[in-house]
């Protein structure tokens, strides 16, 4: 089982945070609109952050790096 490089605890999963970007605005009638990049461009997500579930420290931003880390025995 891999160990977190920040806290040293053994972990078998990572916490994932998905971050989207966009804008919130009011139209001419005062109605709010939230335009997210993932909606505008058909993306599933904009950014992911993989963190240690024990200490909460950010470990990876790339999916492949996170998978490679978890596959270490």
Backbone as XML, in Angstrom:
<?xml version="1.0"?>
<chain id="A" units="angstrom">
  <residue number="1" name="UNK">
    <atom name="N" x="0.861" y="-1.172" z="0.000"/>
    <atom name="CA" x="0.000" y="0.000" z="0.000"/>
    <atom name="C" x="0.911" y="1.240" z="0.000"/>
  </residue>
  <residue number="2" name="UNK">
    <atom name="N" x="0.607" y="2.240" z="-0.835"/>
    <atom name="CA" x="1.451" y="3.432" z="-0.879"/>
    <atom name="C" x="1.301" y="4.294" z="0.379"/>
  </residue>
  <residue number="3" name="UNK">
    <atom name="N" x="2.331" y="5.080" z="0.637"/>
    <atom name="CA" x="2.308" y="6.000" z="1.771"/>
    <atom name="C" x="2.239" y="7.426" z="1.255"/>
  </residue>
  <residue number="4" name="UNK">
    <atom name="N" x="1.478" y="8.239" z="1.949"/>
    <atom name="CA" x="1.378" y="9.655" z="1.605"/>
    <atom name="C" x="2.768" y="10.291" z="1.774"/>
  </residue>
  <residue number="5" name="UNK">
    <atom name="N" x="3.248" y="10.993" z="0.748"/>
    <atom name="CA" x="4.557" y="11.638" z="0.857"/>
    <atom name="C" x="4.560" y="12.841" z="1.808"/>
  </residue>
  <residue number="6" name="UNK">
    <atom name="N" x="3.389" y="13.302" z="2.213"/>
    <atom name="CA" x="3.289" y="14.460" z="3.113"/>
    <atom name="C" x="3.224" y="14.038" z="4.584"/>
  </residue>
  <residue number="7" name="UNK">
    <atom name="N" x="2.349" y="13.044" z="4.896"/>
    <atom name="CA" x="2.173" y="12.656" z="6.298"/>
    <atom name="C" x="2.735" y="11.285" z="6.623"/>
  </residue>
  <residue number="8" name="UNK">
    <atom name="N" x="3.057" y="10.494" z="5.602"/>
    <atom name="CA" x="3.649" y="9.185" z="5.820"/>
    <atom name="C" x="2.678" y="8.060" z="6.133"/>
  </residue>
  <residue number="9" name="UNK">
    <atom name="N" x="1.393" y="8.333" z="6.190"/>
    <atom name="CA" x="0.411" y="7.287" z="6.497"/>
    <atom name="C" x="0.124" y="6.453" z="5.245"/>
  </residue>
  <residue number="10" name="UNK">
    <atom name="N" x="-0.148" y="5.173" z="5.474"/>
    <atom name="CA" x="-0.530" y="4.302" z="4.372"/>
    <atom name="C" x="-1.947" y="4.647" z="3.938"/>
  </residue>
  <residue number="11" name="UNK">
    <atom name="N" x="-2.140" y="4.748" z="2.629"/>
    <atom name="CA" x="-3.466" y="5.075" z="2.093"/>
    <atom name="C" x="-3.759" y="4.182" z="0.890"/>
  </residue>
  <residue number="12" name="UNK">
    <atom name="N" x="-5.029" y="3.858" z="0.703"/>
    <atom name="CA" x="-5.412" y="3.035" z="-0.435"/>
    <atom name="C" x="-6.401" y="3.754" z="-1.347"/>
  </residue>
  <residue number="13" name="UNK">
    <atom name="N" x="-6.593" y="5.046" z="-1.103"/>
    <atom name="CA" x="-7.466" y="5.861" z="-1.949"/>
    <atom name="C" x="-7.051" y="7.313" z="-1.811"/>
  </residue>
  <residue number="14" name="UNK">
    <atom name="N" x="-7.528" y="8.134" z="-2.727"/>
    <atom name="CA" x="-7.274" y="9.565" z="-2.694"/>
    <atom name="C" x="-8.605" y="10.303" z="-2.698"/>
  </residue>
  <residue number="15" name="UNK">
    <atom name="N" x="-8.644" y="11.443" z="-2.068"/>
    <atom name="CA" x="-9.807" y="12.316" z="-2.108"/>
    <atom name="C" x="-9.708" y="13.142" z="-3.389"/>
  </residue>
  <residue number="16" name="UNK">
    <atom name="N" x="-10.824" y="13.300" z="-4.097"/>
    <atom name="CA" x="-10.817" y="14.033" z="-5.366"/>
    <atom name="C" x="-11.710" y="15.258" z="-5.261"/>
  </residue>
  <residue number="17" name="UNK">
    <atom name="N" x="-11.155" y="16.406" z="-5.638"/>
    <atom name="CA" x="-11.933" y="17.640" z="-5.721"/>
    <atom name="C" x="-11.958" y="18.051" z="-7.193"/>
  </residue>
  <residue number="18" name="UNK">
    <atom name="N" x="-13.140" y="18.327" z="-7.705"/>
    <atom name="CA" x="-13.293" y="18.770" z="-9.088"/>
    <atom name="C" x="-13.653" y="20.246" z="-9.071"/>
  </residue>
  <residue number="19" name="UNK">
    <atom name="N" x="-12.888" y="21.033" z="-9.804"/>
    <atom name="CA" x="-13.088" y="22.475" z="-9.827"/>
    <atom name="C" x="-13.513" y="22.906" z="-11.224"/>
  </residue>
  <residue number="20" name="UNK">
    <atom name="N" x="-14.583" y="23.652" z="-11.289"/>
    <atom name="CA" x="-15.058" y="24.218" z="-12.547"/>
    <atom name="C" x="-14.911" y="25.734" z="-12.450"/>
  </residue>
  <residue number="21" name="UNK">
    <atom name="N" x="-14.898" y="26.384" z="-13.571"/>
    <atom name="CA" x="-14.785" y="27.833" z="-13.608"/>
    <atom name="C" x="-15.909" y="28.386" z="-14.477"/>
  </residue>
  <residue number="22" name="UNK">
    <atom name="N" x="-16.258" y="29.617" z="-14.247"/>
    <atom name="CA" x="-17.305" y="30.224" z="-15.044"/>
    <atom name="C" x="-17.617" y="31.609" z="-14.536"/>
  </residue>
  <residue number="23" name="UNK">
    <atom name="N" x="-18.836" y="32.035" z="-14.807"/>
    <atom name="CA" x="-19.244" y="33.361" z="-14.347"/>
    <atom name="C" x="-20.699" y="33.345" z="-13.910"/>
  </residue>
  <residue number="24" name="UNK">
    <atom name="N" x="-20.970" y="34.154" z="-12.911"/>
    <atom name="CA" x="-22.321" y="34.368" z="-12.406"/>
    <atom name="C" x="-22.652" y="35.824" z="-12.678"/>
  </residue>
  <residue number="25" name="UNK">
    <atom name="N" x="-23.772" y="36.057" z="-13.336"/>
    <atom name="CA" x="-24.142" y="37.428" z="-13.673"/>
    <atom name="C" x="-25.663" y="37.562" z="-13.690"/>
  </residue>
  <residue number="26" name="UNK">
    <atom name="N" x="-26.115" y="38.798" z="-13.671"/>
    <atom name="CA" x="-27.543" y="39.104" z="-13.771"/>
    <atom name="C" x="-27.832" y="39.613" z="-15.174"/>
  </residue>
  <residue number="27" name="UNK">
    <atom name="N" x="-28.920" y="39.104" z="-15.763"/>
    <atom name="CA" x="-29.295" y="39.610" z="-17.084"/>
    <atom name="C" x="-30.041" y="40.936" z="-16.934"/>
  </residue>
  <residue number="28" name="UNK">
    <atom name="N" x="-30.515" y="41.485" z="-18.026"/>
    <atom name="CA" x="-31.159" y="42.807" z="-17.993"/>
    <atom name="C" x="-32.438" y="42.831" z="-17.153"/>
  </residue>
  <residue number="29" name="UNK">
    <atom name="N" x="-33.023" y="41.659" z="-16.894"/>
    <atom name="CA" x="-34.206" y="41.567" z="-16.042"/>
    <atom name="C" x="-33.850" y="41.277" z="-14.591"/>
  </residue>
  <residue number="30" name="UNK">
    <atom name="N" x="-32.563" y="41.206" z="-14.286"/>
    <atom name="CA" x="-32.124" y="40.929" z="-12.926"/>
    <atom name="C" x="-32.111" y="39.452" z="-12.570"/>
  </residue>
  <residue number="31" name="UNK">
    <atom name="N" x="-32.320" y="38.578" z="-13.563"/>
    <atom name="CA" x="-32.322" y="37.142" z="-13.333"/>
    <atom name="C" x="-30.876" y="36.624" z="-13.331"/>
  </residue>
  <residue number="32" name="UNK">
    <atom name="N" x="-30.508" y="35.815" z="-12.321"/>
    <atom name="CA" x="-29.134" y="35.309" z="-12.259"/>
    <atom name="C" x="-28.880" y="34.202" z="-13.283"/>
  </residue>
  <residue number="33" name="UNK">
    <atom name="N" x="-27.668" y="34.187" z="-13.805"/>
    <atom name="CA" x="-27.215" y="33.146" z="-14.739"/>
    <atom name="C" x="-25.844" y="32.672" z="-14.283"/>
  </residue>
  <residue number="34" name="UNK">
    <atom name="N" x="-25.658" y="31.360" z="-14.286"/>
    <atom name="CA" x="-24.370" y="30.761" z="-13.952"/>
    <atom name="C" x="-23.891" y="30.011" z="-15.187"/>
  </residue>
  <residue number="35" name="UNK">
    <atom name="N" x="-22.845" y="30.505" z="-15.814"/>
    <atom name="CA" x="-22.262" y="29.855" z="-16.983"/>
    <atom name="C" x="-20.968" y="29.180" z="-16.564"/>
  </residue>
  <residue number="36" name="UNK">
    <atom name="N" x="-20.945" y="27.855" z="-16.622"/>
    <atom name="CA" x="-19.761" y="27.094" z="-16.248"/>
    <atom name="C" x="-19.012" y="26.664" z="-17.498"/>
  </residue>
  <residue number="37" name="UNK">
    <atom name="N" x="-17.702" y="26.666" z="-17.416"/>
    <atom name="CA" x="-16.866" y="26.284" z="-18.551"/>
    <atom name="C" x="-17.211" y="24.876" z="-19.015"/>
  </residue>
  <residue number="38" name="UNK">
    <atom name="N" x="-17.446" y="23.964" z="-18.081"/>
    <atom name="CA" x="-17.744" y="22.588" z="-18.458"/>
    <atom name="C" x="-19.050" y="22.495" z="-19.257"/>
  </residue>
  <residue number="39" name="UNK">
    <atom name="N" x="-20.000" y="23.366" z="-18.972"/>
    <atom name="CA" x="-21.247" y="23.386" z="-19.735"/>
    <atom name="C" x="-21.039" y="24.011" z="-21.109"/>
  </residue>
  <residue number="40" name="UNK">
    <atom name="N" x="-20.269" y="25.094" z="-21.144"/>
    <atom name="CA" x="-20.068" y="25.829" z="-22.396"/>
    <atom name="C" x="-19.272" y="25.026" z="-23.422"/>
  </residue>
  <residue number="41" name="UNK">
    <atom name="N" x="-18.306" y="24.241" z="-22.939"/>
    <atom name="CA" x="-17.413" y="23.536" z="-23.855"/>
    <atom name="C" x="-17.588" y="22.025" z="-23.833"/>
  </residue>
  <residue number="42" name="UNK">
    <atom name="N" x="-18.579" y="21.533" z="-23.115"/>
    <atom name="CA" x="-18.861" y="20.107" z="-23.090"/>
    <atom name="C" x="-17.823" y="19.279" z="-22.361"/>
  </residue>
  <residue number="43" name="UNK">
    <atom name="N" x="-17.097" y="19.894" z="-21.448"/>
    <atom name="CA" x="-16.088" y="19.177" z="-20.682"/>
    <atom name="C" x="-16.734" y="18.507" z="-19.478"/>
  </residue>
  <residue number="44" name="UNK">
    <atom name="N" x="-16.165" y="17.411" z="-19.028"/>
    <atom name="CA" x="-16.674" y="16.754" z="-17.829"/>
    <atom name="C" x="-16.212" y="17.469" z="-16.571"/>
  </residue>
  <residue number="45" name="UNK">
    <atom name="N" x="-15.050" y="18.085" z="-16.635"/>
    <atom name="CA" x="-14.505" y="18.831" z="-15.513"/>
    <atom name="C" x="-13.444" y="19.773" z="-16.049"/>
  </residue>
  <residue number="46" name="UNK">
    <atom name="N" x="-13.051" y="20.714" z="-15.271"/>
    <atom name="CA" x="-12.026" y="21.660" z="-15.667"/>
    <atom name="C" x="-10.698" y="21.318" z="-14.994"/>
  </residue>
  <residue number="47" name="UNK">
    <atom name="N" x="-10.718" y="21.044" z="-13.703"/>
    <atom name="CA" x="-9.499" y="20.739" z="-12.975"/>
    <atom name="C" x="-9.812" y="19.743" z="-11.877"/>
  </residue>
  <residue number="48" name="UNK">
    <atom name="N" x="-8.912" y="18.810" z="-11.652"/>
    <atom name="CA" x="-9.069" y="17.870" z="-10.548"/>
    <atom name="C" x="-7.872" y="18.000" z="-9.619"/>
  </residue>
  <residue number="49" name="UNK">
    <atom name="N" x="-8.122" y="17.800" z="-8.346"/>
    <atom name="CA" x="-7.065" y="17.800" z="-7.348"/>
    <atom name="C" x="-7.223" y="16.527" z="-6.528"/>
  </residue>
  <residue number="50" name="UNK">
    <atom name="N" x="-6.165" y="15.747" z="-6.470"/>
    <atom name="CA" x="-6.158" y="14.492" z="-5.723"/>
    <atom name="C" x="-5.383" y="14.724" z="-4.433"/>
  </residue>
  <residue number="51" name="UNK">
    <atom name="N" x="-6.023" y="14.439" z="-3.300"/>
    <atom name="CA" x="-5.436" y="14.716" z="-1.987"/>
    <atom name="C" x="-5.409" y="13.477" z="-1.114"/>
  </residue>
  <residue number="52" name="UNK">
    <atom name="N" x="-4.566" y="13.529" z="-0.090"/>
    <atom name="CA" x="-4.496" y="12.459" z="0.913"/>
    <atom name="C" x="-5.755" y="12.512" z="1.780"/>
  </residue>
  <residue number="53" name="UNK">
    <atom name="N" x="-6.435" y="11.377" z="1.961"/>
    <atom name="CA" x="-7.631" y="11.373" z="2.800"/>
    <atom name="C" x="-7.308" y="11.507" z="4.295"/>
  </residue>
  <residue number="54" name="UNK">
    <atom name="N" x="-6.055" y="11.295" z="4.667"/>
    <atom name="CA" x="-5.660" y="11.389" z="6.072"/>
    <atom name="C" x="-5.293" y="12.818" z="6.481"/>
  </residue>
  <residue number="55" name="UNK">
    <atom name="N" x="-4.406" y="13.458" z="5.710"/>
    <atom name="CA" x="-3.929" y="14.790" z="6.094"/>
    <atom name="C" x="-4.538" y="15.918" z="5.257"/>
  </residue>
  <residue number="56" name="UNK">
    <atom name="N" x="-5.187" y="15.556" z="4.138"/>
    <atom name="CA" x="-5.837" y="16.555" z="3.305"/>
    <atom name="C" x="-4.911" y="17.317" z="2.368"/>
  </residue>
  <residue number="57" name="UNK">
    <atom name="N" x="-3.625" y="16.990" z="2.368"/>
    <atom name="CA" x="-2.675" y="17.697" z="1.513"/>
    <atom name="C" x="-2.847" y="17.312" z="0.050"/>
  </residue>
  <residue number="58" name="UNK">
    <atom name="N" x="-2.729" y="18.290" z="-0.822"/>
    <atom name="CA" x="-2.794" y="18.057" z="-2.265"/>
    <atom name="C" x="-1.581" y="17.254" z="-2.699"/>
  </residue>
  <residue number="59" name="UNK">
    <atom name="N" x="-1.821" y="16.174" z="-3.449"/>
    <atom name="CA" x="-0.732" y="15.326" z="-3.911"/>
    <atom name="C" x="-0.539" y="15.383" z="-5.421"/>
  </residue>
  <residue number="60" name="UNK">
    <atom name="N" x="-1.638" y="15.385" z="-6.174"/>
    <atom name="CA" x="-1.548" y="15.335" z="-7.632"/>
    <atom name="C" x="-2.648" y="16.160" z="-8.265"/>
  </residue>
  <residue number="61" name="UNK">
    <atom name="N" x="-2.376" y="16.625" z="-9.488"/>
    <atom name="CA" x="-3.413" y="17.262" z="-10.302"/>
    <atom name="C" x="-3.685" y="16.440" z="-11.556"/>
  </residue>
  <residue number="62" name="UNK">
    <atom name="N" x="-2.791" y="15.529" z="-11.869"/>
    <atom name="CA" x="-2.947" y="14.695" z="-13.062"/>
    <atom name="C" x="-3.499" y="13.323" z="-12.682"/>
  </residue>
  <residue number="63" name="UNK">
    <atom name="N" x="-4.524" y="12.906" z="-13.391"/>
    <atom name="CA" x="-5.174" y="11.617" z="-13.157"/>
    <atom name="C" x="-4.178" y="10.464" z="-13.241"/>
  </residue>
  <residue number="64" name="UNK">
    <atom name="N" x="-3.360" y="10.453" z="-14.287"/>
    <atom name="CA" x="-2.420" y="9.350" z="-14.494"/>
    <atom name="C" x="-1.426" y="9.256" z="-13.341"/>
  </residue>
  <residue number="65" name="UNK">
    <atom name="N" x="-0.947" y="10.384" z="-12.845"/>
    <atom name="CA" x="-0.027" y="10.380" z="-11.704"/>
    <atom name="C" x="-0.700" y="9.794" z="-10.462"/>
  </residue>
  <residue number="66" name="UNK">
    <atom name="N" x="-1.961" y="10.163" z="-10.245"/>
    <atom name="CA" x="-2.704" y="9.652" z="-9.093"/>
    <atom name="C" x="-2.880" y="8.139" z="-9.188"/>
  </residue>
  <residue number="67" name="UNK">
    <atom name="N" x="-3.228" y="7.655" z="-10.377"/>
    <atom name="CA" x="-3.399" y="6.210" z="-10.574"/>
    <atom name="C" x="-2.070" y="5.492" z="-10.371"/>
  </residue>
  <residue number="68" name="UNK">
    <atom name="N" x="-0.992" y="6.014" z="-10.948"/>
    <atom name="CA" x="0.327" y="5.404" z="-10.781"/>
    <atom name="C" x="0.712" y="5.329" z="-9.302"/>
  </residue>
  <residue number="69" name="UNK">
    <atom name="N" x="0.424" y="6.369" z="-8.549"/>
    <atom name="CA" x="0.715" y="6.377" z="-7.121"/>
    <atom name="C" x="-0.039" y="5.257" z="-6.409"/>
  </residue>
  <residue number="70" name="UNK">
    <atom name="N" x="-1.335" y="5.135" z="-6.685"/>
    <atom name="CA" x="-2.148" y="4.110" z="-6.010"/>
    <atom name="C" x="-1.735" y="2.689" z="-6.410"/>
  </residue>
  <residue number="71" name="UNK">
    <atom name="N" x="-1.177" y="2.522" z="-7.613"/>
    <atom name="CA" x="-0.785" y="1.204" z="-8.073"/>
    <atom name="C" x="0.534" y="0.741" z="-7.457"/>
  </residue>
  <residue number="72" name="UNK">
    <atom name="N" x="1.263" y="1.631" z="-6.792"/>
    <atom name="CA" x="2.504" y="1.254" z="-6.123"/>
    <atom name="C" x="2.158" y="0.351" z="-4.943"/>
  </residue>
  <residue number="73" name="UNK">
    <atom name="N" x="2.885" y="-0.688" z="-4.795"/>
    <atom name="CA" x="2.642" y="-1.630" z="-3.684"/>
    <atom name="C" x="3.820" y="-1.641" z="-2.751"/>
  </residue>
</chain>
